[in-house]
Amino acid sequence: MKKLAFLLFLTFCFNSQAQEHTSTCSKRDKKSSPNQKSASLTISQIAETERYDVHFYGLDLSMTNQNTGISGTATIAATAKELLDSALIELFPTLTVSEIRLNGQATSFSRASNRIKIPVNATAGQQFELKIDYAGTPPTASTNPLGGAGMTNASSPSWGNKVTWSLSEPFSAYEWWPCKQSLTDKADSCKIYITVPSACKAGSNGLLKRVVDLGNGKTRYEWEHNHPIDYYLISVAVAEYVDYSIYANPTGAPSPILVQNYIYNNPGTLPNFKSQIDATVDFIELFSDLYGLYPFYNEKYGHCMAPISGGMEHQTMTTQGWFENGLTAHELGHQWWGDNVTCKSWADIWINEGFASYSEYLMKEHLYPSQKNQHMLDVHTNVLSSPTGSVWVVDTLNDSRIFDGRLTYDKGAAIIHTFRYIINNDTLFFNALKSFQNAFADSVASGADFQQHIEQFTGVEFTNEFNQWYYGAGYPIYKVEWNTSSSNLILRLSQTNSSGINGVTFTNPVDISFSRIGLPDTLVRFNVSNSSDQFFIPSLKNVSGVIAVDPQNWIINTVSSISKNTSLTDATAVEAIQQQHHIMIYPTPFMGELIIQNPEQHQGTIELFDLNGSLVSSSSLDATSIDVSYLKAGTYLARISSSAGTFNQQLIKY
């Protein structure tokens, strides 16, 4: 689900011909209703639902675009995980159940509030099928204090079209169909049949297998989806739509991928959004390169328009209020991050929203590069608007915290950017993401799962980074002091934690750029170990000042001060050498020579590779410098291998 940048949302609020808007423009995530939703079952009741495993959901429903009234039959095919006397499912109390059939035979059931118990008397491993005939009007926020957005009917304020649509995340699927609301129990497949007035179309998951004219002004749309799917990603949308279908051709796809768009049947709507909708093709092809082939390539991707101020990543067919690149890229990114691989718990919603938000940045980086720096700056600015807060969610019954725009979305995206910087090898980073998608495809994952996988794939240890950036709070506030002694640079880098937590230090490396008289500005990466580190860089000639800390915006941070400190002299340089425990290779950009700093005299090698992966230089760590005058201008990757470990560093030659 997409959170909205305030300026963008404010602009759209005044453009009634371009998108949906509400009476109050805000940055609040529009996936949720204004109240705080909550899970409706107790812990013991949730445990009871986990006694069986769902492998199929079927919905055969009658709906209209005029109201939220619903009727039909829900099918649940499942397997008992243990000796199972009864199966517990959820359904909102105002929806009436006329009959339930177990394996084709009518059966008794008991009902208390939202809980329905059906006797199944199954042995461990035994399959059973439930069919529930039900009807009624789903609740609104005023009739369900814990939710009220599961099914909504409204008219588009921009275009006038009336729509009925579902939005079940995180806890509202039971408001419109009987189900088991468990993130860890994906159904293997689903079929969604929707009977609607013939002037309407009905969009849902998977492929549209049949459109059946039933006569009497009724038409049934039969959608089938043959991939694992979580309960909250099943969707319906009903309106007077036109079908605008296009095709994407990502590398590795055995055939073109259908992009099926249900757009308001309004003369101005499609022409207004056509170019933005067409950009979806570019995004599918890009993300297939970065994350692996679109997970549902043998079915489709698409959009159903509905008057919501944002979007919801329903599997294979996002519900979206309007079209602009950031929103469309975010919801498409979810098809990998949230749909193919789903968060294991709402505490780990970062798996969904952090990566979908980072997908917005990657879209700009690769397709609209002039916009990428401002985008990441805006992300950081929002995170920095408050000094505390972690990405990992503690209050998982509060949807306002689950979908917090500053922490879950923006900080979630920003720390992925930081992890990419730490790995310092884009090929390795994106291959790790592809590997993770393969390893957890059609399943669920936690932040801890991601950490373990990326560590194993890249060989980079991330324990400190996850403790500090994912589970921890705040961001570093840096203080830089520097001085020169002859041709040497002495630097002290100190930090405090914005959250006020003493003793919590961010140990990620930091880039600092220096101005040099008569020489190009130079960027040096410093490896941080303590709240105050001293560094000694010999032969960094003609330094005239510190330009910036983290000039490329890899890390959420602020800088309290940058100053020249003449008390940092040769005497403190000796102390700095004694305290420094890291191999360094600098400067970057470089010209004719690279300097090797190896204070602990680790044994090993430094290898330089060009961007084609060809080895262009190899030197022992015993050397103090490397002659690279013969190399062409461009970007190189240094691989430093020693008894202290292996790490990579990007270098640029003028």
C-alpha positions in Angstrom: 0.0 0.0 0.0 1.2 3.4 -0.9 1.7 6.3 1.5 1.6 9.7 0.0 4.2 12.4 -0.1 2.5 15.5 1.3 3.4 17.8 -1.5 2.4 15.3 -4.1 -0.9 14.6 -2.4 -1.6 18.3 -1.9 -1.0 18.9 -5.6 -3.4 16.1 -6.5 -6.0 17.4 -4.1 -6.4 20.5 -6.3 -6.5 18.5 -9.6 -10.0 17.1 -9.6 -9.6 15.9 -13.2 -6.5 13.8 -12.4 -7.2 11.7 -9.3 -9.3 11.0 -6.3 -9.2 13.2 -3.2 -10.7 13.4 0.2 -12.0 16.5 2.0 -8.9 16.5 4.1 -5.5 16.3 2.4 -2.9 14.6 4.6 0.1 12.3 4.4 -1.7 9.5 6.2 -1.6 6.1 4.6 -4.9 5.6 2.8 -4.8 1.9 3.0 -6.5 2.1 6.4 -9.7 3.6 7.6 -9.4 6.6 10.0 -10.0 4.5 13.1 -7.6 1.9 14.5 -8.3 -1.6 13.2 -7.5 -4.6 15.3 -7.5 -8.3 15.1 -10.9 -9.6 16.3 -9.7 -13.0 17.8 -8.0 -13.8 21.0 -4.7 -15.5 21.1 -6.3 -18.8 22.0 -8.9 -18.4 19.2 -6.1 -17.7 16.7 -4.3 -20.8 17.9 -7.5 -22.8 17.2 -7.6 -21.6 13.6 -4.1 -22.8 13.1 -5.2 -26.4 13.6 -6.0 -26.7 9.9 -4.3 -25.7 6.7 -6.2 -23.9 3.9 -5.3 -24.8 0.4 -8.2 -23.3 -1.6 -10.6 -20.4 -1.4 -13.6 -20.0 -3.7 -16.0 -17.1 -3.8 -19.2 -17.1 -5.9 -20.8 -13.8 -5.2 -23.5 -11.4 -6.4 -22.6 -7.7 -6.2 -23.4 -4.4 -7.6 -21.7 -1.0 -8.0 -24.5 0.7 -6.3 -24.0 -0.5 -2.7 -22.0 -3.0 -0.6 -24.7 -5.6 -0.3 -23.2 -9.1 -1.0 -24.6 -12.6 -1.3 -23.2 -15.9 -2.4 -21.2 -18.9 -1.4 -17.7 -19.2 0.0 -15.7 -22.4 -0.3 -12.8 -23.3 2.0 -10.8 -26.5 1.2 -8.4 -27.4 3.9 -6.5 -30.2 5.6 -6.5 -31.0 9.3 -3.0 -30.6 10.8 -4.0 -32.7 13.9 -7.1 -34.5 15.2 -9.7 -31.8 14.5 -13.1 -31.9 16.1 -14.2 -28.4 14.6 -12.9 -25.7 12.3 -13.1 -22.1 13.5 -13.6 -19.4 10.8 -14.4 -15.7 11.0 -17.3 -13.7 9.5 -18.7 -10.4 10.6 -21.9 -10.8 12.7 -24.2 -8.7 10.4 -23.6 -11.1 7.6 -26.1 -13.9 7.9 -25.3 -17.6 7.2 -28.1 -19.6 5.7 -26.4 -23.0 5.4 -23.0 -24.6 5.7 -22.1 -27.8 3.9 -19.2 -30.1 5.0 -18.0 -32.3 2.1 -21.3 -31.6 0.3 -23.6 -32.4 3.2 -25.5 -29.8 5.2 -24.1 -29.6 8.7 -24.8 -27.8 12.0 -22.6 -25.0 13.2 -22.4 -22.6 16.2 -21.9 -18.9 16.0 -20.7 -16.3 18.6 -20.1 -12.8 17.4 -17.6 -13.1 14.5 -16.7 -16.7 15.2 -18.2 -19.7 13.5 -17.4 -23.2 14.6 -18.2 -26.1 12.2 -17.8 -29.7 13.4 -15.5 -31.5 10.9 -14.2 -34.5 13.0 -11.2 -34.9 10.8 -8.0 -36.9 11.5 -4.6 -35.5 11.0 -3.9 -35.1 7.3 -7.5 -35.5 6.3 -8.9 -33.1 3.8 -12.3 -31.4 4.1 -14.3 -28.9 2.2 -16.7 -26.2 3.7 -19.3 -24.3 1.6 -20.8 -21.4 3.4 -23.9 -19.7 2.0 -24.1 -16.1 3.3 -25.5 -12.6 2.6 -25.7 -9.2 4.1 -24.2 -5.7 4.2 -20.5 -5.5 5.3 -19.8 -3.0 8.1 -18.6 0.5 7.9 -16.2 2.2 10.3 -19.2 3.4 12.3 -20.6 -0.1 12.7 -17.3 -1.9 13.4 -15.0 -0.2 15.9 -12.1 -2.5 14.9 -12.3 -1.9 11.1 -15.0 -1.1 8.6 -13.1 -0.8 5.3 -13.4 -4.4 4.1 -16.0 -3.4 1.5 -16.7 0.1 0.4 -19.1 1.8 -2.1 -18.4 5.4 -3.2 -18.5 7.6 -6.2 -15.3 9.0 -7.7 -15.2 12.7 -6.9 -13.0 13.3 -10.0 -14.9 11.2 -12.6 -18.3 10.5 -11.1 -18.2 6.7 -11.5 -19.7 4.6 -8.7 -17.6 1.7 -7.4 -17.8 -1.1 -4.9 -14.4 -2.5 -3.9 -12.7 -4.6 -1.2 -9.7 -3.7 0.9 -9.0 -6.3 3.5 -5.5 -5.4 4.9 -4.7 -6.0 7.7 -7.7 -7.5 9.5 -10.9 -6.8 7.4 -11.3 -9.8 5.1 -13.8 -11.3 7.5 -16.0 -8.2 7.0 -17.0 -9.4 3.6 -16.3 -13.2 3.3 -15.9 -16.1 5.7 -12.2 -16.9 6.0 -9.1 -17.7 8.1 -7.1 -14.5 8.7 -3.6 -16.0 9.0 -0.6 -14.6 7.3 1.3 -17.8 7.5 -1.4 -19.9 5.8 -1.5 -19.0 2.2 -4.1 -20.8 0.1 -2.6 -22.6 -2.9 -5.1 -21.1 -5.3 -8.5 -19.3 -5.5 -11.4 -18.8 -7.8 -13.4 -15.6 -7.6 -16.7 -15.6 -9.5 -18.7 -12.3 -9.4 -22.2 -11.8 -10.8 -22.9 -8.1 -11.5 -25.2 -5.9 -13.6 -24.3 -6.3 -17.3 -23.3 -2.7 -17.5 -20.5 -3.4 -15.0 -17.3 -5.3 -15.1 -15.8 -7.1 -12.0 -12.1 -7.4 -11.5 -10.2 -9.8 -9.3 -7.1 -12.0 -9.0 -5.6 -14.2 -11.6 -6.9 -14.7 -15.1 -10.4 -14.0 -16.4 -11.4 -17.4 -17.6 -14.9 -16.7 -18.7 -17.5 -13.9 -19.0 -20.9 -15.6 -18.8 -24.1 -13.7 -19.9 -26.7 -15.0 -17.4 -29.6 -13.1 -19.0 -31.9 -10.7 -17.1 -29.2 -8.0 -17.2 -26.7 -10.1 -15.2 -23.1 -11.1 -16.1 -20.7 -13.4 -14.3 -17.0 -12.8 -14.3 -15.0 -15.9 -13.5 -11.4 -15.3 -12.3 -9.0 -18.0 -11.4 -5.6 -17.6 -9.7 -3.3 -20.6 -9.5 -0.6 -19.2 -7.2 -0.4 -19.2 -3.4 -2.2 -16.2 -2.0 -2.7 -14.7 1.5 -6.2 -13.9 2.7 -5.9 -10.1 2.6 -4.7 -10.1 -1.1 -8.0 -11.6 -2.4 -10.1 -8.8 -3.9 -13.1 -7.7 -5.9 -13.9 -4.4 -7.6 -17.2 -3.7 -9.4 -17.9 -0.6 -11.6 -18.7 0.4 -15.1 -15.2 -0.2 -16.5 -13.5 -0.3 -19.8 -10.8 -2.9 -20.4 -7.5 -1.3 -21.5 -5.0 -4.2 -21.9 -1.3 -3.9 -22.9 1.7 -6.3 -22.7 5.1 -6.3 -21.0 8.1 -8.3 -22.3 10.6 -8.7 -19.5 13.8 -10.7 -20.1 13.2 -14.4 -19.4 9.4 -14.4 -19.8 8.3 -17.2 -22.1 5.6 -15.0 -23.6 4.4 -11.4 -23.2 2.7 -10.6 -19.9 -0.8 -9.3 -19.9 -1.3 -5.9 -18.1 -5.1 -5.7 -17.8 -6.5 -2.4 -16.6 -10.1 -1.8 -15.6 -10.5 2.0 -16.1 -13.6 4.0 -15.4 -16.0 4.0 -18.4 -15.7 7.8 -18.8 -14.6 9.5 -22.0 -11.8 11.5 -20.2 -10.4 8.9 -17.8 -8.3 6.7 -20.0 -6.9 9.6 -22.2 -5.9 11.4 -18.9 -4.0 8.4 -17.5 -2.9 6.4 -20.6 0.8 7.4 -20.6 1.1 6.7 -16.9 -0.7 3.3 -17.3 1.6 2.5 -20.2 4.7 3.1 -18.0 3.6 0.0 -16.0 5.2 -2.0 -18.8 8.6 -0.4 -18.2 8.3 -1.0 -14.5 7.5 -4.7 -14.9 10.5 -5.1 -17.2 12.8 -3.1 -14.8 11.7 -5.0 -11.6 12.0 -8.3 -13.4 15.6 -7.4 -14.0 16.3 -6.3 -10.5 14.2 -8.8 -8.4 13.7 -11.7 -10.8 10.9 -12.4 -13.3 7.5 -11.1 -12.4 6.2 -13.9 -10.1 2.8 -14.2 -11.8 4.0 -14.0 -15.4 1.8 -16.9 -16.6 -1.3 -15.0 -15.5 -1.3 -11.2 -15.5 -0.8 -7.9 -13.8 -3.4 -5.2 -13.8 -5.3 -2.4 -12.1 -8.9 -1.8 -11.0 -9.7 1.9 -10.4 -11.6 2.8 -7.2 -11.9 6.1 -5.4 -9.2 5.6 -2.9 -6.4 8.0 -2.1 -3.6 5.6 -2.9 -3.5 1.9 -3.8 -3.7 -1.6 -2.5 -1.5 -4.4 -3.9 -4.1 -7.1 -4.5 -2.3 -10.0 -6.0 -2.1 -9.6 -9.8 -4.6 -6.8 -9.9 -3.9 -3.7 -7.8 -6.8 -1.5 -6.7 -5.6 2.1 -7.4 -7.2 5.5 -7.2 -5.2 7.2 -10.0 -2.0 6.7 -11.9 1.4 8.4 -11.3 4.8 6.8 -11.5 5.6 6.6 -7.8 2.2 5.1 -6.8 2.2 2.6 -9.7 5.8 1.5 -9.1 5.1 1.0 -5.4 2.1 -1.2 -5.9 3.8 -3.2 -8.6 6.8 -3.7 -6.4 4.5 -5.3 -3.9 3.9 -8.2 -6.3 7.4 -9.3 -5.3 7.5 -7.8 -1.8 4.3 -8.6 -0.1 2.6 -10.9 -2.5 5.1 -13.4 -3.8 7.0 -13.1 -0.4 4.7 -11.9 2.3 5.6 -10.6 5.8 5.5 -13.5 8.4 3.9 -11.2 10.9 2.7 -7.6 11.0 5.7 -6.8 13.1 7.8 -7.5 9.9 5.6 -5.4 7.5 9.0 -4.0 6.3 9.2 -7.0 4.0 6.2 -5.6 2.2 6.3 -1.9 2.6 10.0 -1.1 3.0 10.9 -2.9 -0.3 7.8 -1.6 -2.2 8.8 2.0 -1.1 12.4 1.3 -2.2 11.0 0.2 -5.5 9.8 3.8 -6.1 13.4 4.9 -5.7 14.8 2.2 -8.0 12.2 3.2 -10.6 13.5 6.8 -10.6 17.2 5.7 -10.4 16.9 3.6 -13.5 14.2 5.3 -15.6 14.2 8.9 -14.4 17.7 9.4 -12.9 17.4 13.2 -12.6 14.7 12.6 -9.9 16.4 10.0 -7.7 18.5 12.4 -5.5 15.5 14.5 -4.6 13.4 11.4 -3.9 15.8 10.0 -1.4 16.3 13.4 0.1 12.6 13.7 0.6 12.5 10.2 2.2 15.3 11.2 4.6 13.6 14.5 5.4 10.5 12.7 6.5 12.4 10.2 8.7 14.3 13.1 10.3 11.1 14.9 11.2 11.0 13.0 14.5 14.1 11.8 16.5 13.0 8.2 17.4 11.1 5.2 16.2 12.0 1.7 14.8 11.1 0.0 11.5 10.2 -3.2 13.4 6.6 -2.9 14.7 5.8 -3.7 18.3 2.1 -2.7 18.4 0.9 -5.1 15.7 -2.8 -4.6 16.6 -2.7 -1.0 15.6 -2.9 -0.5 11.9 -1.8 3.2 12.2 1.5 2.0 13.5 1.8 -1.0 11.1 1.4 1.4 8.2 3.3 4.4 9.7 4.5 6.4 6.7 7.6 7.7 8.4 8.8 4.5 9.9 7.4 1.5 7.9 7.6 3.1 4.5 10.3 5.8 4.4 12.7 4.6 7.1 12.1 1.1 5.8 13.2 2.1 2.3 16.1 4.2 3.6 17.7 1.4 5.5 17.6 -0.9 2.4 19.5 1.9 0.7 22.0 1.8 3.6 22.4 -2.0 3.4 23.1 -1.7 -0.4 25.8 0.9 0.5 27.3 -1.5 3.0 27.5 -4.3 0.5 29.0 -1.9 -1.9 28.5 -4.1 -4.9 25.2 -3.6 -6.8 25.6 -6.9 -8.7 25.9 -8.8 -5.4 23.1 -6.8 -3.8 20.5 -7.4 -6.5 21.5 -11.0 -6.9 20.9 -11.4 -3.2 17.4 -9.9 -3.6 16.7 -12.3 -6.4 18.0 -15.2 -4.4 15.8 -14.2 -1.5 12.7 -14.0 -3.8 13.5 -17.5 -5.0 14.1 -18.9 -1.5 10.9 -17.6 0.0 8.7 -17.6 -3.1 5.0 -18.3 -2.4 5.7 -18.1 1.3 6.3 -15.7 4.1 9.4 -14.2 5.7 10.5 -12.0 8.6 13.2 -9.4 8.8 15.4 -12.0 10.6 14.9 -14.3 7.6 16.0 -11.6 5.3 19.1 -10.8 7.5 20.2 -14.5 7.6 19.7 -14.9 3.9 21.5 -11.8 2.8 24.4 -12.6 5.1 24.8 -16.1 3.7 24.6 -14.8 0.1 26.9 -11.8 0.4 29.2 -12.9 3.2 28.6 -9.5 4.9 27.7 -9.5 8.6 24.5 -7.5 9.3 23.9 -8.2 13.0 24.9 -4.7 14.1 23.0 -3.0 11.3 19.8 -4.8 12.0 20.0 -4.1 15.7 20.7 -0.5 15.1 18.5 0.3 12.1 15.8 -2.3 12.0 15.0 -3.1 15.6 16.7 0.0 17.1 15.5 3.6 17.2 16.7 6.9 15.9 19.6 7.9 13.7 23.2 9.2 14.1 24.0 12.8 14.7 27.6 13.2 13.5 30.3 15.6 14.6 33.4 16.0 12.5 36.7 17.5 13.6 39.7 17.5 11.3 43.2 18.8 10.9 46.2 18.4 8.6 49.8 17.7 9.6 52.2 18.0 6.7 50.5 16.0 3.9 48.5 13.9 6.4 44.9 14.2 7.4 43.8 13.5 11.0 40.0 13.2 11.6 37.8 12.6 14.5 34.2 11.4 13.8 31.9 11.4 16.8 28.2 10.6 17.0 25.2 10.6 19.3 21.8 8.8 18.8 18.9 11.1 18.0 16.6 9.0 20.2 18.6 9.9 23.3 19.6 6.3 23.9 23.1 6.4 25.4 25.6 3.9 24.3 23.8 2.9 21.1 26.2 3.6 18.3 25.6 3.3 14.5 28.5 1.3 13.2 27.8 1.5 9.5 30.6 3.1 7.4 30.3 6.7 6.4 31.5 8.6 3.4 33.1 12.1 3.9 34.1 14.4 1.0 37.1 16.7 1.2 38.1 19.7 -0.8 41.8 19.7 -2.0 43.7 22.7 -3.3 44.6 22.1 -6.9 43.2 18.6 -6.8 39.7 17.1 -7.3 37.4 16.8 -4.4 38.0 13.4 -2.7 35.5 11.0 -1.1 36.8 8.7 1.6 34.8 5.9 3.3 35.4 5.6 7.0 34.6 2.4 8.9 33.0 3.3 12.2 33.4 1.2 15.4 32.8 3.6 18.3 30.8 6.7 19.3 34.1 8.6 18.7 36.7 7.3 16.2 39.9 8.8 15.2 41.4 8.3 11.7 44.9 9.0 10.3 45.2 9.2 6.5 48.8 9.7 5.3 49.6 11.5 2.1 46.2 12.9 1.5 47.7 16.1 0.2 46.3 19.6 0.0 43.2 19.1 2.1 41.5 22.4 2.6 38.2 21.4 4.2 35.4 18.9 4.8 32.7 19.4 2.3 30.0 17.0 3.5 29.2 13.9 5.5 27.4 11.2 3.5 27.1 13.5 0.4 25.3 10.8 -1.6 22.6 10.4 1.0 23.1 6.7 1.8 22.5 7.0 5.5 19.7 8.7 7.6 21.7 11.2 9.6 22.3 14.8 10.6 25.5 16.7 11.2 25.8 18.8 14.3 29.1 20.5 13.3 32.1 20.3 11.0 35.2 22.1 12.3 39.0 22.3 12.0 40.5 21.3 15.3 44.2 22.3 15.6 44.6 20.1 18.7 44.5 17.1 16.4 48.3 16.8 15.7 50.9 14.2 15.0 50.6 13.0 18.6 46.9 12.3 18.2 47.7 10.8 14.9 49.7 8.1 16.6 46.7 7.4 18.9 44.5 7.3 15.8 46.7 4.7 14.2 46.6 2.6 17.3 42.8 2.8 17.6 42.1 2.2 13.9 41.4 -1.4 13.1 40.4 -1.3 9.4 42.1 -1.6 6.1 41.5 1.4 3.9 42.2 2.1 0.2 41.9 5.7 -1.0 41.5 8.3 -2.4 38.4 8.3 -4.6 38.3 9.8 -7.1 41.9 8.8 -7.8 44.4 9.5 -10.5 47.8 7.8 -10.7 48.1 6.1 -7.3 46.0 4.4 -4.6 47.2 4.4 -1.0 46.8 1.2 1.1 46.4 1.7 4.9 46.7 -1.6 6.8 47.5 -0.6 10.5 47.2 -4.2 11.8 49.3 -5.6 9.0 46.8 -8.1 7.8 47.9 -10.5 5.2 46.0 -10.6 2.0 45.4 -9.0 -1.4 43.6 -6.1 -3.1 42.2 -6.9 -6.5 40.7 -4.2 -8.8 38.0 -5.2 -11.3 36.4 -3.1 -14.0 32.6 -3.0 -14.5 32.8 -5.9 -16.9 34.2 -8.1 -14.1 37.7 -8.2 -15.6 40.7 -8.2 -13.1 42.8 -5.2 -13.9 45.2 -5.1 -10.9 46.2 -7.3 -8.0 48.5 -6.2 -5.1 49.6 -7.5 -1.8 48.4 -5.8 1.4 52.1 -5.5 2.3 52.3 -2.7 -0.3 51.7 0.8 0.8 50.5 2.0 -2.6 49.3 0.8 -6.0 50.3 2.3 -9.3 47.1 2.7 -11.3 48.2 5.4 -13.7 47.6 3.1 -16.7 43.9 2.6 -16.0 41.3 4.3 -18.0 38.9 6.8 -16.3 35.8 5.1 -14.9 34.4 3.1 -12.1 36.2 0.2 -10.5 35.5 -2.3 -7.7 38.2 -3.1 -5.2 38.0 -6.5 -3.5 40.0 -6.5 -0.3 40.7 -10.1 1.0 42.5 -10.6 4.3 42.5 -12.5 7.5 40.1 -9.9 8.8 37.6 -10.9 6.1 36.6 -9.8 2.6 34.9 -6.6 1.6 34.4 -4.6 -1.5 34.8 -0.9 -2.2 33.8 1.2 -5.2 36.5 3.5 -6.6 36.4 6.1 -9.4 39.3 7.3 -11.5 39.3 10.7 -13.2 
